[in-house]
Amino acid sequence: MAHSARRDCPELPDFSLLKRLARDQLIYLLEQLPGKKDLFIEADLMSPLDRIANVSTLKVTLIRAGHLWW
C-alpha cells in the first residue's frame, strides 16, 4: 500500500491485483483466437495497454503459446 505523508488523507488502494487480472484476461482472450495474429493498436491506446501488459509480455506469451504475431 502507498503511504501518505498526511494522517488525514486515506491510503491509496493497491491496484496490482486488478492489473494482473486484466493482463491475464487479455492474454487468455488472445490465446483463444486460433491461428496467427496481427495486433494493430491505436496510438491513443498504447499508454493504457502498457499499464496492464506491455508489448514484450504479450509477444513472449503468444510466441510461447505457438502464436507468433510479430
N, CA, C and O of each residue as an XYZ file, in Angstrom:
280
protein
N       0.831     -1.177      0.000
C       0.000      0.000      0.000
C       0.877      1.243      0.000
O       1.976      1.243      0.554
N       0.383      2.285     -0.620
C       1.106      3.547     -0.632
C       0.956      4.221      0.728
O      -0.090      4.120      1.370
N       1.990      4.893      1.147
C       1.944      5.571      2.434
C       1.789      7.061      2.221
O       2.517      7.662      1.431
N       0.855      7.650      2.915
C       0.577      9.072      2.813
C       1.365      9.822      3.881
O       1.496      9.355      5.012
N       1.888     10.987      3.514
C       2.631     11.795      4.468
C       1.672     12.466      5.456
O       2.060     12.776      6.582
N       0.443     12.689      5.044
C      -0.546     13.318      5.912
C      -1.429     12.265      6.542
O      -1.812     11.291      5.894
N      -1.749     12.462      7.801
C      -2.582     11.487      8.514
C      -4.067     11.623      8.173
O      -4.831     10.676      8.363
N      -4.486     12.795      7.670
C      -5.908     12.982      7.378
C      -6.275     12.506      5.967
O      -7.440     12.581      5.576
N      -5.306     12.025      5.213
C      -5.568     11.506      3.867
C      -5.645      9.978      3.917
O      -4.816      9.332      4.558
N      -6.618      9.419      3.254
C      -6.695      7.948      3.232
C      -5.568      7.376      2.369
O      -5.062      8.038      1.463
N      -5.191      6.143      2.668
C      -4.176      5.475      1.867
C      -4.749      5.156      0.492
O      -5.937      4.869      0.347
N      -3.890      5.212     -0.501
C      -4.312      4.864     -1.848
C      -4.449      3.342     -1.945
O      -3.650      2.607     -1.364
N      -5.449      2.878     -2.670
C      -5.632      1.426     -2.795
C      -4.531      0.807     -3.649
O      -3.925      1.480     -4.484
N      -4.284     -0.460     -3.433
C      -3.301     -1.213     -4.198
C      -4.028     -1.888     -5.363
O      -4.841     -2.790     -5.159
N      -3.730     -1.446     -6.571
C      -4.410     -1.964     -7.748
C      -3.620     -3.060     -8.463
O      -3.969     -3.434     -9.582
N      -2.571     -3.576     -7.841
C      -1.735     -4.563     -8.524
C      -2.514     -5.837     -8.860
O      -2.273     -6.443     -9.905
N      -3.437     -6.250     -8.002
C      -4.228     -7.445     -8.293
C      -5.132     -7.218     -9.501
O      -5.237     -8.087    -10.367
N      -5.785     -6.061     -9.569
C      -6.631     -5.754    -10.723
C      -5.809     -5.679    -12.001
O      -6.261     -6.122    -13.057
N      -4.608     -5.122    -11.912
C      -3.720     -5.032    -13.067
C      -3.354     -6.429    -13.560
O      -3.374     -6.689    -14.763
N      -3.022     -7.323    -12.637
C      -2.652     -8.688    -13.006
C      -3.845     -9.431    -13.616
O      -3.684    -10.168    -14.589
N      -5.030     -9.241    -13.054
C      -6.227     -9.876    -13.604
C      -6.530     -9.383    -15.016
O      -6.879    -10.175    -15.891
N      -6.397     -8.087    -15.237
C      -6.641     -7.525    -16.569
C      -5.633     -8.067    -17.578
O      -6.009     -8.410    -18.699
N      -4.347     -8.151    -17.192
C      -3.316     -8.687    -18.078
C      -3.606    -10.157    -18.403
O      -3.547    -10.562    -19.565
N      -3.915    -10.943    -17.385
C      -4.187    -12.366    -17.598
C      -5.410    -12.575    -18.488
O      -5.420    -13.474    -19.328
N      -6.430    -11.758    -18.309
C      -7.645    -11.876    -19.124
C      -7.349    -11.514    -20.578
O      -7.839    -12.179    -21.491
N      -6.558    -10.475    -20.799
C      -6.195    -10.087    -22.161
C      -5.414    -11.200    -22.843
O      -5.695    -11.544    -23.992
N      -4.443    -11.761    -22.148
C      -3.650    -12.855    -22.713
C      -4.541    -14.066    -22.991
O      -4.413    -14.701    -24.038
N      -5.428    -14.384    -22.076
C      -6.355    -15.508    -22.274
C      -7.212    -15.293    -23.522
O      -7.373    -16.207    -24.330
N      -7.762    -14.088    -23.680
C      -8.614    -13.812    -24.838
C      -7.834    -13.928    -26.138
O      -8.346    -14.466    -27.120
N      -6.608    -13.431    -26.158
C      -5.795    -13.529    -27.371
C      -5.443    -14.984    -27.690
O      -5.398    -15.370    -28.858
N      -5.197    -15.778    -26.668
C      -4.865    -17.188    -26.880
C      -6.061    -17.993    -27.377
O      -5.870    -19.039    -27.997
N      -7.279    -17.542    -27.127
C      -8.469    -18.253    -27.566
C      -8.720    -18.101    -29.060
O      -9.435    -18.909    -29.653
N      -8.141    -17.079    -29.673
C      -8.297    -16.886    -31.112
C      -7.322    -17.808    -31.837
O      -6.116    -17.739    -31.598
N      -7.825    -18.667    -32.715
C      -6.939    -19.612    -33.378
C      -6.052    -18.932    -34.432
O      -6.420    -17.912    -35.016
N      -4.886    -19.522    -34.654
C      -4.012    -19.088    -35.742
C      -3.163    -17.876    -35.417
O      -3.104    -17.392    -34.287
N      -2.508    -17.415    -36.475
C      -1.600    -16.273    -36.369
C      -2.392    -14.993    -36.116
O      -3.513    -14.831    -36.598
N      -1.789    -14.096    -35.356
C      -2.470    -12.853    -35.012
C      -1.662    -11.643    -35.472
O      -0.436    -11.619    -35.360
N      -2.351    -10.664    -35.978
C      -1.771     -9.361    -36.251
C      -2.471     -8.389    -35.326
O      -3.689     -8.223    -35.394
N      -1.714     -7.755    -34.471
C      -2.299     -6.861    -33.482
C      -2.028     -5.421    -33.885
O      -0.876     -4.987    -33.936
N      -3.083     -4.689    -34.170
C      -2.984     -3.280    -34.518
C      -3.557     -2.482    -33.355
O      -4.712     -2.662    -32.970
N      -2.736     -1.604    -32.807
C      -3.152     -0.829    -31.642
C      -3.069      0.647    -31.975
O      -2.029      1.135    -32.417
N      -4.161      1.351    -31.763
C      -4.149      2.797    -31.981
C      -3.172      3.448    -31.022
O      -2.994      2.986    -29.895
N      -2.545      4.515    -31.468
C      -1.545      5.212    -30.657
C      -2.126      5.665    -29.315
O      -1.431      5.633    -28.299
N      -3.381      6.081    -29.304
C      -4.017      6.541    -28.062
C      -4.203      5.415    -27.049
O      -4.358      5.683    -25.857
N      -4.191      4.169    -27.497
C      -4.393      3.033    -26.599
C      -3.090      2.432    -26.081
O      -3.114      1.596    -25.179
N      -1.962      2.843    -26.633
C      -0.681      2.259    -26.231
C      -0.378      2.494    -24.758
O       0.037      1.571    -24.057
N      -0.578      3.701    -24.286
C      -0.273      4.008    -22.884
C      -1.161      3.218    -21.919
O      -0.638      2.617    -20.981
N      -2.492      3.196    -22.115
C      -3.318      2.392    -21.213
C      -3.003      0.905    -21.292
O      -2.995      0.221    -20.269
N      -2.744      0.398    -22.492
C      -2.414     -1.018    -22.641
C      -1.101     -1.341    -21.941
O      -0.970     -2.393    -21.314
N      -0.138     -0.447    -22.046
C       1.162     -0.674    -21.424
C       1.064     -0.729    -19.902
O       1.927     -1.309    -19.244
N       0.031     -0.136    -19.348
C      -0.147     -0.180    -17.883
C      -0.516     -1.570    -17.389
O      -0.215     -1.923    -16.249
N      -1.166     -2.361    -18.238
C      -1.555     -3.700    -17.787
C      -0.689     -4.799    -18.403
O      -0.408     -5.802    -17.746
N      -0.268     -4.627    -19.640
C       0.550     -5.659    -20.293
C       1.386     -5.015    -21.379
O       0.872     -4.638    -22.432
N       2.674     -4.891    -21.119
C       3.498     -4.270    -22.151
C       3.631     -5.211    -23.344
O       3.357     -6.407    -23.248
N       4.053     -4.651    -24.453
C       4.096     -5.393    -25.708
C       5.023     -6.598    -25.613
O       4.709     -7.660    -26.151
N       6.150     -6.453    -24.945
C       7.073     -7.593    -24.857
C       6.447     -8.746    -24.068
O       6.698     -9.907    -24.391
N       5.651     -8.462    -23.061
C       4.961     -9.515    -22.311
C       3.981    -10.256    -23.211
O       3.930    -11.486    -23.204
N       3.212     -9.513    -23.977
C       2.260    -10.145    -24.896
C       2.982    -10.961    -25.952
O       2.563    -12.073    -26.274
N       4.057    -10.420    -26.490
C       4.800    -11.114    -27.540
C       5.372    -12.432    -27.022
O       5.221    -13.466    -27.673
N       6.016    -12.407    -25.875
C       6.606    -13.621    -25.304
C       5.527    -14.644    -25.001
O       5.706    -15.830    -25.279
N       4.418    -14.208    -24.440
C       3.331    -15.128    -24.094
C       2.758    -15.799    -25.326
O       2.531    -17.009    -25.328
N       2.522    -15.027    -26.370
C       1.909    -15.599    -27.565
C       2.892    -16.444    -28.359
O       2.478    -17.418    -28.989
N       4.160    -16.114    -28.354
C       5.157    -16.952    -29.022
C       5.239    -18.290    -28.294
O       5.305    -19.344    -28.927
N       5.233    -18.243    -26.957
C       5.289    -19.465    -26.156
C       4.073    -20.346    -26.444
O       4.173    -21.572    -26.410
N       2.937    -19.731    -26.723
C       1.719    -20.495    -26.992
C       1.648    -20.956    -28.457
O       0.678    -21.599    -28.858
N       2.668    -20.628    -29.247
C       2.695    -21.049    -30.638
C       1.986    -20.107    -31.590
O       1.653    -20.492    -32.710
N       1.753    -18.881    -31.159
C       1.056    -17.899    -31.979
C       1.972    -16.705    -32.225
O       1.809    -15.660    -31.594
N       2.925    -16.850    -33.128
C       3.817    -15.735    -33.447
C       3.040    -14.702    -34.247
O       2.489    -15.020    -35.301
N       2.990    -13.496    -33.768
C       2.208    -12.468    -34.448
C       3.010    -11.205    -34.672
O       2.432    -10.153    -34.944
N       4.300    -11.278    -34.566
C       5.087    -10.068    -34.763
C       5.738    -10.036    -36.086
O       6.441     -9.077    -36.405
